[in-house]
Amino acid sequence: MNAPTDQSMNTSRRTFLKTAAFIAGGLVIAFSIPYAKRFLLPGKEDAAGDAKMPEPNAFLRIGTDDTITVLLAHSEMGQSIWTTLPMLIAEELDADWSKIKVEHAPAAPAYAHTAYGLQITGGSSTTWSEFDRYRQAGALTRALLVQAAAQKLGVDAATLKTENGKVISGDQQLSYGELAEAAAGMETPSTVKLKDPKDWKIIGKATKRLDGPEKINGSAIFGQDIHIDGQLTAVVARSPVFGGKVKSYDDSAARKIKGVKNVVQVPTGVAVLADNYWTAKQGRDALKIDWDLGENAKLDSAQMLEDYRKLAGEKGLPAAKVGDSASAIGKAAKTIEAEYTTPYLAHSPMEPLNCTVRIGDDSCDVWTGTQMQGTDQQAVAKITGLKPEQVKIHTVFLGGGFGRRANPAADFVSEATHVAKAAGGTVKTVWTREDDVKGGYYRPMYLHKARIGLAADGQPMAWEQAIVGQSIMLGTPFEAFMIKNGVDATSVEGVADSPYLKGIADHTIELHTVKASIPVLWWRSVGHSHTGFVMESLVDEAAHAAEQDPLVYRRELLKNHPRHLAALNLAAEKAGWNQPTAKGIGRGIAVHESFGSYVAQVAEVSVEEGAVKVHRVVCAIDCGLAVNPDSLKAQLESAIAFGLGATLQSQITFKDGQVQQSNFHDYQVLRMNQMPKVEVHIVQSTEKMGGVGEPGVPPIAPAVTNAIFALTGKRIRSLPIGSQLA
Amino acid sequence: MVTLNINGQDQQLDAPDDMPILWAVRDLAQLSGTKFGCGMAQCGACTVHLDGQAIRSCVTPVSAAVGKKLTTIEHMSEDKIGQVVQAAWSEIDVVQCGYCQSGQIMAATALLANNKKPSDADIDAAMSGNICRCGTYPRIRAAIHAAAEKLA
């Protein structure tokens, strides 16, 4: 998903509604803060931006004990919004930071994404999309507390100031907890003024994670850790081939295992329920199932790639077309032709998928780590026959998401609901690691075929590129917005809108969308996860063909793109691009924009006996305002590790309909001994805010493969690198 | 029934001999800090100490722990080295999603118990069995070095 084109919000025109309610030991202040202009979902776009008033949404509670509980409309999965969003509220509220507590919000329309219109954590959008809403919630609450203090003290509100959780009048102080009850009765101001950035005390300062302590001592609760009295654990046997169905099954051996309590059939397979995971897994493994493997039993990813290759030579749907690239290439001084491929990839979050469900007569409780509460709630309602508002989604910490836990098909939540429905009681459905690796929803495999014509001066004058692969958005709620004229924007993002193409008079980008039965999904950085690699490799090939320095060449092509240039120049400077490399070290560079942020990386690599070692990565980002610079740096370190594992060694392949990988021994991800030194530098920027979770992923593959080329002369055009250098 | 000494206390658990320690700890003793990641000693999320040595509890049966001292993340705040490691983790703000961190801290604590001043190569050797999909590796490395300095 892309960053919105219009984030502008006119605070002075804002109006608020408030409802206040007493709770045990404190007060909930719920506001209606109008949405920003929505841009994604059809039929939900508010032309006037803030014309409609949503239902009240509680973003904070103030306890009489002075605690301030911030509710997150988004899910914490490592990206540190558990800290960043409270920073926004605390800034405007002048809160005592030590009194902040944090909770995930329930699933409710009020917590819909300010831009996407449904409750979702994705698209690297949390901080920019909540930057105004959470600050406004803080500012509005502060205004109410000040009014309450003014009345209590009999003074003019204008004479009061706030600091560290207190309203101050001369030498008198009232804590927010003392004022909370009275504040609930105050008239809501129709507008609030947000602080001038020069007065910020919290925003922009490196702030430690609020979820740190519980994640260090083992007390943090993830979905796997949910324990409801009387619950059973279920492990499900699923078809070894996507789309396969159970013909018949024999559960007699499974039922003989001590502790196995039930065996039920569900749409996805057969579930064994037991007192604990170990017993349920043994029961699952003892099932004898006769599968109808269906039409995908011969699926073969090597064959699919051959088919993609043929398709790339045919005419596709236009994703971008300017001028006449075919005839322009005919006039080129030099021509580059290249094919690039990237494999299916699993997200493999550390916490295997799981979901606990308890269905009652008129309610259903769901405990899980999810990035997409809204669609999960709808899916559970449909399966149980309840109304969506009767389904309570209790979001717990996500042991990694990377896109896998934002599934429009609500796959793991739906399956767990089916198991609970069939078996009754409270059931925790747990996936094994093998289930996770084989269970689908992969980053699609893609093939790119490119032809570039260079002018006599080495500059690209014509560019043709065909992209072949499955569509991620097809069949999701985003389809109508994201697929235009048959072109899924996420299949071509980073190519069709590439800054390099803007300066090329003749270019054609075509897409071939392949219909395949392999479930696919956004994988950290979505389309950019392959297009960043391809574009930055092609530009490197062009620089080499033009006999120019890769940095100098990029600077010329990006001369009208100041944010790309700022990141590129900062990374190059900090990496010492113009200094000679140590013996045996190659250096490569890449720059790519995604999710509204601009990231450049310089990688230093060596190759010994066919094995690539990445020693150092210098990274620079322009994401606009850095709300929490330390967690921003952590996200880029994270993105580099995530992308580097895929660059070096991760891939999902199919043979005879089955996934050939199963666990971390054959679906290999990055380990400690492969982690380079990482330096992250932030461009001081007042430009529009972009995302931070994903934009660090796309540049790492090309920075590394360009470095390999600089060192060895071998151009890596297919990921993962694997044994290609052996 | 087996008797396991977990974090200094004997506990009677209704576990078959071949049940991995991981599930006895998580599902029977209800200590959920030790995590399930792979079930085949490939990721280290389940790392606990058995008589002070780091082991992968997902592949070690409870029978192997009988008569020995089993220590989990829940006990690290009372462990002299564990405390220092946790403080270093906090100082450097290592965690992201946090799911693997119990295992990382248990592995790091066992490393420092055996090696007071681990080099980068020692850290690679001891910690490469512990996967972190969030890629907190640079901060884990820094925190181990910081803890080693505190312990010196």
Interface residues (C-beta under 8 A of the other chain):
Chain A: M77 G78 Q79 S80 K208 R209 D211 G212 P213 E214 K215 I216 N217 G218 S219 A220 I221 F222 Q224 D225 H227 T233 K258 D275 N276 Y277 W278 S348 P349 M350 E351 P352 F397 L398 G399 G400 G401 F402 V430 T432 R433 E434 D630 S631 A634 E637 S638 A639 I640 A641 F642 N663 F664 H665 V669 L670 R671 M672 N673 M675 K677 V678
Chain B: P16 M19 P20 W23 R26 D27 L28 Q30 L31 S32 G33 T34 K35 F36 G37 C38 G39 M40 Q42 C43 A45 T72 I73 E74 M76 S77 Q86 W89 S90 D93 V94 V95 Q96 C97 G98 Y99 C100 Q101 S102 I105 I123 D124 A125 M127 S128 G129 N130 I131 C132 R133 C134 G135 T136 Y137 P138 R139 I140 R141
